[in-house]
Amino acid sequence: KVSNAANVIFLKRSMRPGFAGIENELLYDPKTMLLFGDAKASLTKVVSALKAL
């Protein structure tokens, strides 16, 4: 479960509601970090940065 994770990266293109129009309460969890942009491109950059550590 995501709620059990120590940290969460939430990939999102904008702050607009999704297709269903339902707000995701995970967005307001203090351990959630928002990363705006294209999910594939953003995740590729995150993985590259982590590999460089």
mmCIF entry with sequence, helices, sheets and N, C-alpha, C, O atoms, coordinates in Angstrom:
data_MODEL
# 
_entry.id   MODEL 
# 
_entity.id                         1 
_entity.type                       polymer 
_entity.pdbx_number_of_molecules   1 
# 
_entity_poly.entity_id                      1 
_entity_poly.type                           'polypeptide(L)' 
_entity_poly.nstd_linkage                   no 
_entity_poly.nstd_monomer                   no 
_entity_poly.pdbx_seq_one_letter_code       KVSNAANVIFLKRSMRPGFAGIENELLYDPKTMLLFGDAKASLTKVVSALKAL 
_entity_poly.pdbx_seq_one_letter_code_can   KVSNAANVIFLKRSMRPGFAGIENELLYDPKTMLLFGDAKASLTKVVSALKAL 
_entity_poly.pdbx_strand_id                 A 
# 
loop_
_entity_poly_seq.entity_id 
_entity_poly_seq.num 
_entity_poly_seq.mon_id 
_entity_poly_seq.hetero 
1 1  LYS n 
1 2  VAL n 
1 3  SER n 
1 4  ASN n 
1 5  ALA n 
1 6  ALA n 
1 7  ASN n 
1 8  VAL n 
1 9  ILE n 
1 10 PHE n 
1 11 LEU n 
1 12 LYS n 
1 13 ARG n 
1 14 SER n 
1 15 MET n 
1 16 ARG n 
1 17 PRO n 
1 18 GLY n 
1 19 PHE n 
1 20 ALA n 
1 21 GLY n 
1 22 ILE n 
1 23 GLU n 
1 24 ASN n 
1 25 GLU n 
1 26 LEU n 
1 27 LEU n 
1 28 TYR n 
1 29 ASP n 
1 30 PRO n 
1 31 LYS n 
1 32 THR n 
1 33 MET n 
1 34 LEU n 
1 35 LEU n 
1 36 PHE n 
1 37 GLY n 
1 38 ASP n 
1 39 ALA n 
1 40 LYS n 
1 41 ALA n 
1 42 SER n 
1 43 LEU n 
1 44 THR n 
1 45 LYS n 
1 46 VAL n 
1 47 VAL n 
1 48 SER n 
1 49 ALA n 
1 50 LEU n 
1 51 LYS n 
1 52 ALA n 
1 53 LEU n 
# 
_struct_asym.id          A 
_struct_asym.entity_id   1 
# 
loop_
_struct_conf.conf_type_id 
_struct_conf.id 
_struct_conf.pdbx_PDB_helix_id 
_struct_conf.beg_label_comp_id 
_struct_conf.beg_label_asym_id 
_struct_conf.beg_label_seq_id 
_struct_conf.pdbx_beg_PDB_ins_code 
_struct_conf.end_label_comp_id 
_struct_conf.end_label_asym_id 
_struct_conf.end_label_seq_id 
_struct_conf.pdbx_end_PDB_ins_code 
_struct_conf.beg_auth_comp_id 
_struct_conf.beg_auth_asym_id 
_struct_conf.beg_auth_seq_id 
_struct_conf.end_auth_comp_id 
_struct_conf.end_auth_asym_id 
_struct_conf.end_auth_seq_id 
_struct_conf.pdbx_PDB_helix_class 
_struct_conf.details 
_struct_conf.pdbx_PDB_helix_length 
HELX_P HELX_P1 AA1 VAL A 2  ? ASN A 4  ? VAL A 2  ASN A 4  5 ? 3  
HELX_P HELX_P2 AA2 GLU A 25 ? TYR A 28 ? GLU A 25 TYR A 28 5 ? 4  
HELX_P HELX_P3 AA3 ALA A 39 ? LYS A 51 ? ALA A 39 LYS A 51 1 ? 13 
# 
_struct_conf_type.id          HELX_P 
_struct_conf_type.criteria    ? 
_struct_conf_type.reference   ? 
# 
_struct_sheet.id               AA1 
_struct_sheet.type             ? 
_struct_sheet.number_strands   2 
_struct_sheet.details          ? 
# 
_struct_sheet_order.sheet_id     AA1 
_struct_sheet_order.range_id_1   1 
_struct_sheet_order.range_id_2   2 
_struct_sheet_order.offset       ? 
_struct_sheet_order.sense        parallel 
# 
loop_
_struct_sheet_range.sheet_id 
_struct_sheet_range.id 
_struct_sheet_range.beg_label_comp_id 
_struct_sheet_range.beg_label_asym_id 
_struct_sheet_range.beg_label_seq_id 
_struct_sheet_range.pdbx_beg_PDB_ins_code 
_struct_sheet_range.end_label_comp_id 
_struct_sheet_range.end_label_asym_id 
_struct_sheet_range.end_label_seq_id 
_struct_sheet_range.pdbx_end_PDB_ins_code 
_struct_sheet_range.beg_auth_comp_id 
_struct_sheet_range.beg_auth_asym_id 
_struct_sheet_range.beg_auth_seq_id 
_struct_sheet_range.end_auth_comp_id 
_struct_sheet_range.end_auth_asym_id 
_struct_sheet_range.end_auth_seq_id 
AA1 1 VAL A 8  ? LYS A 12 ? VAL A 8  LYS A 12 
AA1 2 THR A 32 ? PHE A 36 ? THR A 32 PHE A 36 
# 
loop_
_atom_site.group_PDB 
_atom_site.id 
_atom_site.type_symbol 
_atom_site.label_atom_id 
_atom_site.label_alt_id 
_atom_site.label_comp_id 
_atom_site.label_asym_id 
_atom_site.label_entity_id 
_atom_site.label_seq_id 
_atom_site.pdbx_PDB_ins_code 
_atom_site.Cartn_x 
_atom_site.Cartn_y 
_atom_site.Cartn_z 
_atom_site.occupancy 
_atom_site.B_iso_or_equiv 
_atom_site.pdbx_formal_charge 
_atom_site.auth_seq_id 
_atom_site.auth_comp_id 
_atom_site.auth_asym_id 
_atom_site.auth_atom_id 
_atom_site.pdbx_PDB_model_num 
ATOM 1   N N  . LYS A 1 1  ? 0.825   -1.185 0.000   1.00 0.00 ? 1  LYS A N  1 
ATOM 2   C CA . LYS A 1 1  ? 0.000   0.000  0.000   1.00 0.00 ? 1  LYS A CA 1 
ATOM 3   C C  . LYS A 1 1  ? 0.868   1.246  0.000   1.00 0.00 ? 1  LYS A C  1 
ATOM 4   O O  . LYS A 1 1  ? 1.889   1.313  0.685   1.00 0.00 ? 1  LYS A O  1 
ATOM 5   N N  . VAL A 1 2  ? 0.449   2.220  -0.771  1.00 0.00 ? 2  VAL A N  1 
ATOM 6   C CA . VAL A 1 2  ? 1.174   3.489  -0.832  1.00 0.00 ? 2  VAL A CA 1 
ATOM 7   C C  . VAL A 1 2  ? 1.159   4.178  0.522   1.00 0.00 ? 2  VAL A C  1 
ATOM 8   O O  . VAL A 1 2  ? 2.126   4.849  0.882   1.00 0.00 ? 2  VAL A O  1 
ATOM 9   N N  . SER A 1 3  ? 0.094   4.028  1.267   1.00 0.00 ? 3  SER A N  1 
ATOM 10  C CA . SER A 1 3  ? -0.014  4.699  2.571   1.00 0.00 ? 3  SER A CA 1 
ATOM 11  C C  . SER A 1 3  ? 1.043   4.207  3.563   1.00 0.00 ? 3  SER A C  1 
ATOM 12  O O  . SER A 1 3  ? 1.318   4.883  4.553   1.00 0.00 ? 3  SER A O  1 
ATOM 13  N N  . ASN A 1 4  ? 1.634   3.045  3.310   1.00 0.00 ? 4  ASN A N  1 
ATOM 14  C CA . ASN A 1 4  ? 2.673   2.507  4.190   1.00 0.00 ? 4  ASN A CA 1 
ATOM 15  C C  . ASN A 1 4  ? 4.078   2.947  3.789   1.00 0.00 ? 4  ASN A C  1 
ATOM 16  O O  . ASN A 1 4  ? 5.035   2.672  4.513   1.00 0.00 ? 4  ASN A O  1 
ATOM 17  N N  . ALA A 1 5  ? 4.218   3.618  2.661   1.00 0.00 ? 5  ALA A N  1 
ATOM 18  C CA . ALA A 1 5  ? 5.534   4.038  2.173   1.00 0.00 ? 5  ALA A CA 1 
ATOM 19  C C  . ALA A 1 5  ? 6.090   5.182  3.022   1.00 0.00 ? 5  ALA A C  1 
ATOM 20  O O  . ALA A 1 5  ? 5.338   5.988  3.570   1.00 0.00 ? 5  ALA A O  1 
ATOM 21  N N  . ALA A 1 6  ? 7.412   5.238  3.119   1.00 0.00 ? 6  ALA A N  1 
ATOM 22  C CA . ALA A 1 6  ? 8.056   6.324  3.863   1.00 0.00 ? 6  ALA A CA 1 
ATOM 23  C C  . ALA A 1 6  ? 7.974   7.634  3.096   1.00 0.00 ? 6  ALA A C  1 
ATOM 24  O O  . ALA A 1 6  ? 7.791   8.696  3.691   1.00 0.00 ? 6  ALA A O  1 
ATOM 25  N N  . ASN A 1 7  ? 8.108   7.562  1.780   1.00 0.00 ? 7  ASN A N  1 
ATOM 26  C CA . ASN A 1 7  ? 8.035   8.734  0.902   1.00 0.00 ? 7  ASN A CA 1 
ATOM 27  C C  . ASN A 1 7  ? 7.286   8.352  -0.360  1.00 0.00 ? 7  ASN A C  1 
ATOM 28  O O  . ASN A 1 7  ? 7.349   7.208  -0.810  1.00 0.00 ? 7  ASN A O  1 
ATOM 29  N N  . VAL A 1 8  ? 6.580   9.313  -0.926  1.00 0.00 ? 8  VAL A N  1 
ATOM 30  C CA . VAL A 1 8  ? 5.797   9.074  -2.138  1.00 0.00 ? 8  VAL A CA 1 
ATOM 31  C C  . VAL A 1 8  ? 6.106   10.183 -3.142  1.00 0.00 ? 8  VAL A C  1 
ATOM 32  O O  . VAL A 1 8  ? 6.084   11.363 -2.794  1.00 0.00 ? 8  VAL A O  1 
ATOM 33  N N  . ILE A 1 9  ? 6.392   9.803  -4.383  1.00 0.00 ? 9  ILE A N  1 
ATOM 34  C CA . ILE A 1 9  ? 6.530   10.772 -5.468  1.00 0.00 ? 9  ILE A CA 1 
ATOM 35  C C  . ILE A 1 9  ? 5.283   10.637 -6.325  1.00 0.00 ? 9  ILE A C  1 
ATOM 36  O O  . ILE A 1 9  ? 5.019   9.574  -6.888  1.00 0.00 ? 9  ILE A O  1 
ATOM 37  N N  . PHE A 1 10 ? 4.525   11.707 -6.422  1.00 0.00 ? 10 PHE A N  1 
ATOM 38  C CA . PHE A 1 10 ? 3.262   11.721 -7.160  1.00 0.00 ? 10 PHE A CA 1 
ATOM 39  C C  . PHE A 1 10 ? 3.507   12.458 -8.473  1.00 0.00 ? 10 PHE A C  1 
ATOM 40  O O  . PHE A 1 10 ? 3.768   13.661 -8.471  1.00 0.00 ? 10 PHE A O  1 
ATOM 41  N N  . LEU A 1 11 ? 3.424   11.747 -9.582  1.00 0.00 ? 11 LEU A N  1 
ATOM 42  C CA . LEU A 1 11 ? 3.642   12.338 -10.904 1.00 0.00 ? 11 LEU A CA 1 
ATOM 43  C C  . LEU A 1 11 ? 2.319   12.873 -11.433 1.00 0.00 ? 11 LEU A C  1 
ATOM 44  O O  . LEU A 1 11 ? 1.318   12.158 -11.471 1.00 0.00 ? 11 LEU A O  1 
ATOM 45  N N  . LYS A 1 12 ? 2.327   14.135 -11.839 1.00 0.00 ? 12 LYS A N  1 
ATOM 46  C CA . LYS A 1 12 ? 1.088   14.775 -12.284 1.00 0.00 ? 12 LYS A CA 1 
ATOM 47  C C  . LYS A 1 12 ? 1.422   15.859 -13.300 1.00 0.00 ? 12 LYS A C  1 
ATOM 48  O O  . LYS A 1 12 ? 2.429   16.554 -13.163 1.00 0.00 ? 12 LYS A O  1 
ATOM 49  N N  . ARG A 1 13 ? 0.579   16.004 -14.320 1.00 0.00 ? 13 ARG A N  1 
ATOM 50  C CA . ARG A 1 13 ? 0.821   17.033 -15.335 1.00 0.00 ? 13 ARG A CA 1 
ATOM 51  C C  . ARG A 1 13 ? 0.396   18.415 -14.864 1.00 0.00 ? 13 ARG A C  1 
ATOM 52  O O  . ARG A 1 13 ? 0.993   19.415 -15.263 1.00 0.00 ? 13 ARG A O  1 
ATOM 53  N N  . SER A 1 14 ? -0.632  18.483 -14.017 1.00 0.00 ? 14 SER A N  1 
ATOM 54  C CA . SER A 1 14 ? -1.119  19.775 -13.521 1.00 0.00 ? 14 SER A CA 1 
ATOM 55  C C  . SER A 1 14 ? -1.895  19.530 -12.230 1.00 0.00 ? 14 SER A C  1 
ATOM 56  O O  . SER A 1 14 ? -2.039  18.387 -11.796 1.00 0.00 ? 14 SER A O  1 
ATOM 57  N N  . MET A 1 15 ? -2.389  20.595 -11.623 1.00 0.00 ? 15 MET A N  1 
ATOM 58  C CA . MET A 1 15 ? -3.199  20.451 -10.409 1.00 0.00 ? 15 MET A CA 1 
ATOM 59  C C  . MET A 1 15 ? -4.684  20.251 -10.730 1.00 0.00 ? 15 MET A C  1 
ATOM 60  O O  . MET A 1 15 ? -5.508  20.159 -9.820  1.00 0.00 ? 15 MET A O  1 
ATOM 61  N N  . ARG A 1 16 ? -5.023  20.185 -12.011 1.00 0.00 ? 16 ARG A N  1 
ATOM 62  C CA . ARG A 1 16 ? -6.420  19.954 -12.378 1.00 0.00 ? 16 ARG A CA 1 
ATOM 63  C C  . ARG A 1 16 ? -6.835  18.545 -11.980 1.00 0.00 ? 16 ARG A C  1 
ATOM 64  O O  . ARG A 1 16 ? -5.997  17.646 -11.929 1.00 0.00 ? 16 ARG A O  1 
ATOM 65  N N  . PRO A 1 17 ? -8.130  18.340 -11.694 1.00 0.00 ? 17 PRO A N  1 
ATOM 66  C CA . PRO A 1 17 ? -8.598  16.993 -11.362 1.00 0.00 ? 17 PRO A CA 1 
ATOM 67  C C  . PRO A 1 17 ? -8.412  16.051 -12.549 1.00 0.00 ? 17 PRO A C  1 
ATOM 68  O O  . PRO A 1 17 ? -8.375  16.492 -13.698 1.00 0.00 ? 17 PRO A O  1 
ATOM 69  N N  . GLY A 1 18 ? -8.298  14.776 -12.272 1.00 0.00 ? 18 GLY A N  1 
ATOM 70  C CA . GLY A 1 18 ? -8.129  13.780 -13.323 1.00 0.00 ? 18 GLY A CA 1 
ATOM 71  C C  . GLY A 1 18 ? -9.407  13.541 -14.102 1.00 0.00 ? 18 GLY A C  1 
ATOM 72  O O  . GLY A 1 18 ? -10.393 14.257 -13.932 1.00 0.00 ? 18 GLY A O  1 
ATOM 73  N N  . PHE A 1 19 ? -9.385  12.535 -14.955 1.00 0.00 ? 19 PHE A N  1 
ATOM 74  C CA . PHE A 1 19 ? -10.506 12.215 -15.834 1.00 0.00 ? 19 PHE A CA 1 
ATOM 75  C C  . PHE A 1 19 ? -11.802 12.006 -15.054 1.00 0.00 ? 19 PHE A C  1 
ATOM 76  O O  . PHE A 1 19 ? -12.859 12.482 -15.468 1.00 0.00 ? 19 PHE A O  1 
ATOM 77  N N  . ALA A 1 20 ? -11.727 11.300 -13.936 1.00 0.00 ? 20 ALA A N  1 
ATOM 78  C CA . ALA A 1 20 ? -12.925 11.011 -13.140 1.00 0.00 ? 20 ALA A CA 1 
ATOM 79  C C  . ALA A 1 20 ? -13.365 12.209 -12.303 1.00 0.00 ? 20 ALA A C  1 
ATOM 80  O O  . ALA A 1 20 ? -14.478 12.219 -11.777 1.00 0.00 ? 20 ALA A O  1 
ATOM 81  N N  . GLY A 1 21 ? -12.501 13.218 -12.174 1.00 0.00 ? 21 GLY A N  1 
ATOM 82  C CA . GLY A 1 21 ? -12.848 14.395 -11.389 1.00 0.00 ? 21 GLY A CA 1 
ATOM 83  C C  . GLY A 1 21 ? -12.802 14.165 -9.889  1.00 0.00 ? 21 GLY A C  1 
ATOM 84  O O  . GLY A 1 21 ? -13.326 14.971 -9.119  1.00 0.00 ? 21 GLY A O  1 
ATOM 85  N N  . ILE A 1 22 ? -12.180 13.074 -9.470  1.00 0.00 ? 22 ILE A N  1 
ATOM 86  C CA . ILE A 1 22 ? -12.104 12.730 -8.047  1.00 0.00 ? 22 ILE A CA 1 
ATOM 87  C C  . ILE A 1 22 ? -10.759 13.196 -7.491  1.00 0.00 ? 22 ILE A C  1 
ATOM 88  O O  . ILE A 1 22 ? -9.710  12.895 -8.060  1.00 0.00 ? 22 ILE A O  1 
ATOM 89  N N  . GLU A 1 23 ? -10.794 13.921 -6.395  1.00 0.00 ? 23 GLU A N  1 
ATOM 90  C CA . GLU A 1 23 ? -9.572  14.409 -5.747  1.00 0.00 ? 23 GLU A CA 1 
ATOM 91  C C  . GLU A 1 23 ? -8.877  13.240 -5.053  1.00 0.00 ? 23 GLU A C  1 
ATOM 92  O O  . GLU A 1 23 ? -9.536  12.435 -4.394  1.00 0.00 ? 23 GLU A O  1 
ATOM 93  N N  . ASN A 1 24 ? -7.576  13.139 -5.191  1.00 0.00 ? 24 ASN A N  1 
ATOM 94  C CA . ASN A 1 24 ? -6.808  12.070 -4.571  1.00 0.00 ? 24 ASN A CA 1 
ATOM 95  C C  . ASN A 1 24 ? -6.263  12.576 -3.238  1.00 0.00 ? 24 ASN A C  1 
ATOM 96  O O  . ASN A 1 24 ? -5.467  13.515 -3.208  1.00 0.00 ? 24 ASN A O  1 
ATOM 97  N N  . GLU A 1 25 ? -6.684  11.966 -2.150  1.00 0.00 ? 25 GLU A N  1 
ATOM 98  C CA . GLU A 1 25 ? -6.261  12.420 -0.816  1.00 0.00 ? 25 GLU A CA 1 
ATOM 99  C C  . GLU A 1 25 ? -4.768  12.217 -0.585  1.00 0.00 ? 25 GLU A C  1 
ATOM 100 O O  . GLU A 1 25 ? -4.200  12.832 0.317   1.00 0.00 ? 25 GLU A O  1 
ATOM 101 N N  . LEU A 1 26 ? -4.131  11.378 -1.370  1.00 0.00 ? 26 LEU A N  1 
ATOM 102 C CA . LEU A 1 26 ? -2.691  11.179 -1.256  1.00 0.00 ? 26 LEU A CA 1 
ATOM 103 C C  . LEU A 1 26 ? -1.926  12.473 -1.546  1.00 0.00 ? 26 LEU A C  1 
ATOM 104 O O  . LEU A 1 26 ? -0.815  12.662 -1.050  1.00 0.00 ? 26 LEU A O  1 
ATOM 105 N N  . LEU A 1 27 ? -2.516  13.355 -2.343  1.00 0.00 ? 27 LEU A N  1 
ATOM 106 C CA . LEU A 1 27 ? -1.877  14.640 -2.662  1.00 0.00 ? 27 LEU A CA 1 
ATOM 107 C C  . LEU A 1 27 ? -1.644  15.489 -1.414  1.00 0.00 ? 27 LEU A C  1 
ATOM 108 O O  . LEU A 1 27 ? -0.749  16.335 -1.405  1.00 0.00 ? 27 LEU A O  1 
ATOM 109 N N  . TYR A 1 28 ? -2.424  15.279 -0.379  1.00 0.00 ? 28 TYR A N  1 
ATOM 110 C CA . TYR A 1 28 ? -2.349  16.100 0.832   1.00 0.00 ? 28 TYR A CA 1 
ATOM 111 C C  . TYR A 1 28 ? -1.585  15.415 1.960   1.00 0.00 ? 28 TYR A C  1 
ATOM 112 O O  . TYR A 1 28 ? -1.492  15.954 3.063   1.00 0.00 ? 28 TYR A O  1 
ATOM 113 N N  . ASP A 1 29 ? -1.039  14.237 1.695   1.00 0.00 ? 29 ASP A N  1 
ATOM 114 C CA . ASP A 1 29 ? -0.248  13.519 2.689   1.00 0.00 ? 29 ASP A CA 1 
ATOM 115 C C  . ASP A 1 29 ? 1.106   14.223 2.817   1.00 0.00 ? 29 ASP A C  1 
ATOM 116 O O  . ASP A 1 29 ? 1.728   14.517 1.796   1.00 0.00 ? 29 ASP A O  1 
ATOM 117 N N  . PRO A 1 30 ? 1.581   14.502 4.027   1.00 0.00 ? 30 PRO A N  1 
ATOM 118 C CA . PRO A 1 30 ? 2.846   15.231 4.206   1.00 0.00 ? 30 PRO A CA 1 
ATOM 119 C C  . PRO A 1 30 ? 4.067   14.514 3.631   1.00 0.00 ? 30 PRO A C  1 
ATOM 120 O O  . PRO A 1 30 ? 5.077   15.162 3.355   1.00 0.00 ? 30 PRO A O  1 
ATOM 121 N N  . LYS A 1 31 ? 4.002   13.213 3.447   1.00 0.00 ? 31 LYS A N  1 
ATOM 122 C CA . LYS A 1 31 ? 5.151   12.490 2.892   1.00 0.00 ? 31 LYS A CA 1 
ATOM 123 C C  . LYS A 1 31 ? 5.117   12.411 1.362   1.00 0.00 ? 31 LYS A C  1 
ATOM 124 O O  . LYS A 1 31 ? 5.982   11.783 0.750   1.00 0.00 ? 31 LYS A O  1 
ATOM 125 N N  . THR A 1 32 ? 4.118   13.048 0.750   1.00 0.00 ? 32 THR A N  1 
ATOM 126 C CA . THR A 1 32 ? 3.980   13.045 -0.704  1.00 0.00 ? 32 THR A CA 1 
ATOM 127 C C  . THR A 1 32 ? 4.666   14.255 -1.316  1.00 0.00 ? 32 THR A C  1 
ATOM 128 O O  . THR A 1 32 ? 4.463   15.389 -0.880  1.00 0.00 ? 32 THR A O  1 
ATOM 129 N N  . MET A 1 33 ? 5.480   14.000 -2.330  1.00 0.00 ? 33 MET A N  1 
ATOM 130 C CA . MET A 1 33 ? 6.129   15.061 -3.098  1.00 0.00 ? 33 MET A CA 1 
ATOM 131 C C  . MET A 1 33 ? 5.530   15.059 -4.493  1.00 0.00 ? 33 MET A C  1 
ATOM 132 O O  . MET A 1 33 ? 5.439   14.008 -5.129  1.00 0.00 ? 33 MET A O  1 
ATOM 133 N N  . LEU A 1 34 ? 5.121   16.223 -4.973  1.00 0.00 ? 34 LEU A N  1 
ATOM 134 C CA . LEU A 1 34 ? 4.555   16.338 -6.313  1.00 0.00 ? 34 LEU A CA 1 
ATOM 135 C C  . LEU A 1 34 ? 5.658   16.612 -7.321  1.00 0.00 ? 34 LEU A C  1 
ATOM 136 O O  . LEU A 1 34 ? 6.535   17.444 -7.088  1.00 0.00 ? 34 LEU A O  1 
ATOM 137 N N  . LEU A 1 35 ? 5.605   15.907 -8.438  1.00 0.00 ? 35 LEU A N  1 
ATOM 138 C CA . LEU A 1 35 ? 6.545   16.124 -9.529  1.00 0.00 ? 35 LEU A CA 1 
ATOM 139 C C  . LEU A 1 35 ? 5.710   16.368 -10.780 1.00 0.00 ? 35 LEU A C  1 
ATOM 140 O O  . LEU A 1 35 ? 5.071   15.456 -11.304 1.00 0.00 ? 35 LEU A O  1 
ATOM 141 N N  . PHE A 1 36 ? 5.726   17.612 -11.248 1.00 0.00 ? 36 PHE A N  1 
ATOM 142 C CA . PHE A 1 36 ? 4.896   17.990 -12.386 1.00 0.00 ? 36 PHE A CA 1 
ATOM 143 C C  . PHE A 1 36 ? 5.622   17.755 -13.700 1.00 0.00 ? 36 PHE A C  1 
ATOM 144 O O  . PHE A 1 36 ? 6.825   17.992 -13.810 1.00 0.00 ? 36 PHE A O  1 
ATOM 145 N N  . GLY A 1 37 ? 4.879   17.288 -14.692 1.00 0.00 ? 37 GLY A N  1 
ATOM 146 C CA . GLY A 1 37 ? 5.427   17.084 -16.027 1.00 0.00 ? 37 GLY A CA 1 
ATOM 147 C C  . GLY A 1 37 ? 4.991   15.747 -16.594 1.00 0.00 ? 37 GLY A C  1 
ATOM 148 O O  . GLY A 1 37 ? 4.195   15.030 -15.987 1.00 0.00 ? 37 GLY A O  1 
ATOM 149 N N  . ASP A 1 38 ? 5.515   15.421 -17.752 1.00 0.00 ? 38 ASP A N  1 
ATOM 150 C CA . ASP A 1 38 ? 5.246   14.145 -18.402 1.00 0.00 ? 38 ASP A CA 1 
ATOM 151 C C  . ASP A 1 38 ? 5.802   13.020 -17.528 1.00 0.00 ? 38 ASP A C  1 
ATOM 152 O O  . ASP A 1 38 ? 6.973   13.055 -17.151 1.00 0.00 ? 38 ASP A O  1 
ATOM 153 N N  . ALA A 1 39 ? 4.982   12.032 -17.205 1.00 0.00 ? 39 ALA A N  1 
ATOM 154 C CA . ALA A 1 39 ? 5.386   10.983 -16.264 1.00 0.00 ? 39 ALA A CA 1 
ATOM 155 C C  . ALA A 1 39 ? 6.596   10.195 -16.756 1.00 0.00 ? 39 ALA A C  1 
ATOM 156 O O  . ALA A 1 39 ? 7.521   9.947  -15.984 1.00 0.00 ? 39 ALA A O  1 
ATOM 157 N N  . LYS A 1 40 ? 6.604   9.799  -18.021 1.00 0.00 ? 40 LYS A N  1 
ATOM 158 C CA . LYS A 1 40 ? 7.721   8.999  -18.537 1.00 0.00 ? 40 LYS A CA 1 
ATOM 159 C C  . LYS A 1 40 ? 9.030   9.780  -18.498 1.00 0.00 ? 40 LYS A C  1 
ATOM 160 O O  . LYS A 1 40 ? 10.048  9.271  -18.029 1.00 0.00 ? 40 LYS A O  1 
ATOM 161 N N  . ALA A 1 41 ? 9.001   11.005 -18.987 1.00 0.00 ? 41 ALA A N  1 
ATOM 162 C CA . ALA A 1 41 ? 10.215  11.829 -18.998 1.00 0.00 ? 41 ALA A CA 1 
ATOM 163 C C  . ALA A 1 41 ? 10.676  12.142 -17.579 1.00 0.00 ? 41 ALA A C  1 
ATOM 164 O O  . ALA A 1 41 ? 11.872  12.092 -17.290 1.00 0.00 ? 41 ALA A O  1 
ATOM 165 N N  . SER A 1 42 ? 9.743   12.461 -16.700 1.00 0.00 ? 42 SER A N  1 
ATOM 166 C CA . SER A 1 42 ? 10.088  12.796 -15.312 1.00 0.00 ? 42 SER A CA 1 
ATOM 167 C C  . SER A 1 42 ? 10.679  11.601 -14.589 1.00 0.00 ? 42 SER A C  1 
ATOM 168 O O  . SER A 1 42 ? 11.682  11.732 -13.887 1.00 0.00 ? 42 SER A O  1 
ATOM 169 N N  . LEU A 1 43 ? 10.068  10.437 -14.754 1.00 0.00 ? 43 LEU A N  1 
ATOM 170 C CA . LEU A 1 43 ? 10.551  9.238  -14.072 1.00 0.00 ? 43 LEU A CA 1 
ATOM 171 C C  . LEU A 1 43 ? 11.918  8.815  -14.605 1.00 0.00 ? 43 LEU A C  1 
ATOM 172 O O  . LEU A 1 43 ? 12.756  8.328  -13.847 1.00 0.00 ? 43 LEU A O  1 
ATOM 173 N N  . THR A 1 44 ? 12.145  8.997  -15.896 1.00 0.00 ? 44 THR A N  1 
ATOM 174 C CA . THR A 1 44 ? 13.452  8.701  -16.480 1.00 0.00 ? 44 THR A CA 1 
ATOM 175 C C  . THR A 1 44 ? 14.528  9.559  -15.827 1.00 0.00 ? 44 THR A C  1 
ATOM 176 O O  . THR A 1 44 ? 15.617  9.067  -15.530 1.00 0.00 ? 44 THR A O  1 
ATOM 177 N N  . LYS A 1 45 ? 14.235  10.831 -15.602 1.00 0.00 ? 45 LYS A N  1 
ATOM 178 C CA . LYS A 1 45 ? 15.191  11.733 -14.951 1.00 0.00 ? 45 LYS A CA 1 
ATOM 179 C C  . LYS A 1 45 ? 15.427  11.338 -13.493 1.00 0.00 ? 45 LYS A C  1 
ATOM 180 O O  . LYS A 1 45 ? 16.560  11.387 -13.014 1.00 0.00 ? 45 LYS A O  1 
ATOM 181 N N  . VAL A 1 46 ? 14.367  10.949 -12.789 1.00 0.00 ? 46 VAL A N  1 
ATOM 182 C CA . VAL A 1 46 ? 14.500  10.537 -11.385 1.00 0.00 ? 46 VAL A CA 1 
ATOM 183 C C  . VAL A 1 46 ? 15.375  9.292  -11.289 1.00 0.00 ? 46 VAL A C  1 
ATOM 184 O O  . VAL A 1 46 ? 16.274  9.227  -10.450 1.00 0.00 ? 46 VAL A O  1 
ATOM 185 N N  . VAL A 1 47 ? 15.119  8.306  -12.142 1.00 0.00 ? 47 VAL A N  1 
ATOM 186 C CA . VAL A 1 47 ? 15.901  7.064  -12.123 1.00 0.00 ? 47 VAL A CA 1 
ATOM 187 C C  . VAL A 1 47 ? 17.368  7.352  -12.438 1.00 0.00 ? 47 VAL A C  1 
ATOM 188 O O  . VAL A 1 47 ? 18.257  6.798  -11.791 1.00 0.00 ? 47 VAL A O  1 
ATOM 189 N N  . SER A 1 48 ? 17.628  8.202  -13.412 1.00 0.00 ? 48 SER A N  1 
ATOM 190 C CA . SER A 1 48 ? 19.011  8.561  -13.756 1.00 0.00 ? 48 SER A CA 1 
ATOM 191 C C  . SER A 1 48 ? 19.710  9.241  -12.585 1.00 0.00 ? 48 SER A C  1 
ATOM 192 O O  . SER A 1 48 ? 20.869  8.949  -12.291 1.00 0.00 ? 48 SER A O  1 
ATOM 193 N N  . ALA A 1 49 ? 19.005  10.142 -11.922 1.00 0.00 ? 49 ALA A N  1 
ATOM 194 C CA . ALA A 1 49 ? 19.584  10.843 -10.773 1.00 0.00 ? 49 ALA A CA 1 
ATOM 195 C C  . ALA A 1 49 ? 19.888  9.876  -9.633  1.00 0.00 ? 49 ALA A C  1 
ATOM 196 O O  . ALA A 1 49 ? 20.927  9.992  -8.982  1.00 0.00 ? 49 ALA A O  1 
ATOM 197 N N  . LEU A 1 50 ? 18.994  8.928  -9.388  1.00 0.00 ? 50 LEU A N  1 
ATOM 198 C CA . LEU A 1 50 ? 19.221  7.952  -8.320  1.00 0.00 ? 50 LEU A CA 1 
ATOM 199 C C  . LEU A 1 50 ? 20.389  7.024  -8.645  1.00 0.00 ? 50 LEU A C  1 
ATOM 200 O O  . LEU A 1 50 ? 21.164  6.664  -7.759  1.00 0.00 ? 50 LEU A O  1 
ATOM 201 N N  . LYS A 1 51 ? 20.513  6.641  -9.900  1.00 0.00 ? 51 LYS A N  1 
ATOM 202 C CA . LYS A 1 51 ? 21.632  5.782  -10.303 1.00 0.00 ? 51 LYS A CA 1 
ATOM 203 C C  . LYS A 1 51 ? 22.968  6.500  -10.146 1.00 0.00 ? 51 LYS A C  1 
ATOM 204 O O  . LYS A 1 51 ? 23.994  5.865  -9.904  1.00 0.00 ? 51 LYS A O  1 
ATOM 205 N N  . ALA A 1 52 ? 22.954  7.824  -10.282 1.00 0.00 ? 52 ALA A N  1 
ATOM 206 C CA . ALA A 1 52 ? 24.185  8.608  -10.168 1.00 0.00 ? 52 ALA A CA 1 
ATOM 207 C C  . ALA A 1 52 ? 24.653  8.763  -8.724  1.00 0.00 ? 52 ALA A C  1 
ATOM 208 O O  . ALA A 1 52 ? 25.787  9.184  -8.493  1.00 0.00 ? 52 ALA A O  1 
ATOM 209 N N  . LEU A 1 53 ? 23.817  8.438  -7.758  1.00 0.00 ? 53 LEU A N  1 
ATOM 210 C CA . LEU A 1 53 ? 24.191  8.582  -6.342  1.00 0.00 ? 53 LEU A CA 1 
ATOM 211 C C  . LEU A 1 53 ? 25.240  7.576  -5.926  1.00 0.00 ? 53 LEU A C  1 
ATOM 212 O O  . LEU A 1 53 ? 25.661  7.566  -4.770  1.00 0.00 ? 53 LEU A O  1 
# 
